[in-house]
């Protein structure tokens, strides 16, 4: 997810006439158990929200209908 958020600012060439559509990423649970939380070495959900806010947007992450869902709205620059 970090790479998705990192790549977005460079994707909007030209002038935007309307706000970009929200980004939505879904991730079903793994087929095998995951390691305990906090062992991945990343910033997790808080880091996703912080990076979105630094770009002038926002992100929501939560469990919906049996899968993780990330929704982010980021301005084009």
KEROVO-731707 format. One record per residue (C-alpha): residue in three letters; x, y, z. Coordinates in steps of 0.02 Angstrom, whole numbers. Example, Ala and Ser with C-alpha at 12.3 -4.5 7.8 and 13.67 -1.06 7.14 Angstrom:
BEGIN
+---------+--------+--------+--------+
| residuo |     c1 |     c2 |     c3 |
+---------+--------+--------+--------+
|     ALA |    615 |   -225 |    390 |
|     SER |    684 |    -53 |    357 |
+---------+--------+--------+--------+
This chain:
BEGIN
+---------+--------+--------+--------+
| residuo |     c1 |     c2 |     c3 |
+---------+--------+--------+--------+
|     UNK |      0 |      0 |      0 |
|     UNK |    145 |    116 |     33 |
|     UNK |    199 |    103 |   -147 |
|     UNK |     22 |    140 |   -208 |
|     UNK |     18 |    301 |   -106 |
|     UNK |    196 |    347 |   -155 |
|     UNK |    161 |    329 |   -341 |
|     UNK |     -1 |    428 |   -347 |
|     UNK |     66 |    607 |   -345 |
|     UNK |    163 |    581 |   -506 |
|     UNK |     17 |    505 |   -601 |
|     UNK |    -83 |    662 |   -637 |
|     UNK |    -11 |    751 |   -788 |
|     UNK |    -96 |    909 |   -851 |
|     UNK |   -232 |   1008 |   -764 |
|     UNK |   -370 |    926 |   -665 |
|     UNK |   -545 |    996 |   -697 |
|     UNK |   -627 |    893 |   -561 |
|     UNK |   -567 |    799 |   -407 |
|     UNK |   -489 |    630 |   -441 |
|     UNK |   -594 |    478 |   -397 |
|     UNK |   -558 |    396 |   -230 |
|     UNK |   -434 |    254 |   -228 |
|     UNK |   -497 |     89 |   -159 |
|     UNK |   -390 |    -64 |   -124 |
|     UNK |   -460 |   -226 |    -54 |
|     UNK |   -361 |   -368 |     24 |
|     UNK |   -443 |   -533 |     75 |
|     UNK |   -371 |   -627 |    223 |
|     UNK |   -222 |   -739 |    185 |
|     UNK |   -244 |   -926 |    158 |
|     UNK |   -115 |   -958 |    295 |
|     UNK |   -103 |   -868 |    463 |
|     UNK |     -8 |   -704 |    465 |
|     UNK |    132 |   -663 |    587 |
|     UNK |     78 |   -566 |    741 |
|     UNK |     44 |   -381 |    716 |
|     UNK |    195 |   -269 |    732 |
|     UNK |    321 |   -391 |    658 |
|     UNK |    317 |   -322 |    480 |
|     UNK |    434 |   -176 |    511 |
|     UNK |    318 |    -51 |    426 |
|     UNK |    214 |     95 |    488 |
|     UNK |     48 |      5 |    466 |
|     UNK |   -120 |     92 |    457 |
|     UNK |    -60 |    245 |    552 |
|     UNK |     79 |    268 |    424 |
|     UNK |    -45 |    257 |    279 |
|     UNK |   -153 |    391 |    359 |
|     UNK |     -2 |    502 |    395 |
|     UNK |     63 |    491 |    216 |
|     UNK |   -109 |    530 |    144 |
|     UNK |   -124 |    681 |    260 |
|     UNK |     49 |    743 |    207 |
|     UNK |    -15 |    745 |     27 |
|     UNK |   -170 |    844 |     78 |
|     UNK |   -289 |    696 |     74 |
|     UNK |   -355 |    565 |    192 |
|     UNK |   -364 |    376 |    205 |
|     UNK |   -482 |    255 |    290 |
|     UNK |   -438 |     75 |    326 |
|     UNK |   -555 |    -56 |    398 |
|     UNK |   -625 |   -231 |    392 |
|     UNK |   -778 |   -245 |    279 |
|     UNK |   -869 |   -398 |    213 |
|     UNK |   -729 |   -518 |    259 |
|     UNK |   -583 |   -417 |    189 |
|     UNK |   -474 |   -266 |    226 |
|     UNK |   -523 |   -110 |    130 |
|     UNK |   -417 |     47 |    104 |
|     UNK |   -502 |    202 |     36 |
|     UNK |   -398 |    356 |      2 |
|     UNK |   -434 |    525 |    -75 |
|     UNK |   -281 |    621 |   -130 |
|     UNK |   -275 |    787 |   -222 |
|     UNK |   -190 |    800 |   -391 |
|     UNK |    -43 |    920 |   -390 |
+---------+--------+--------+--------+
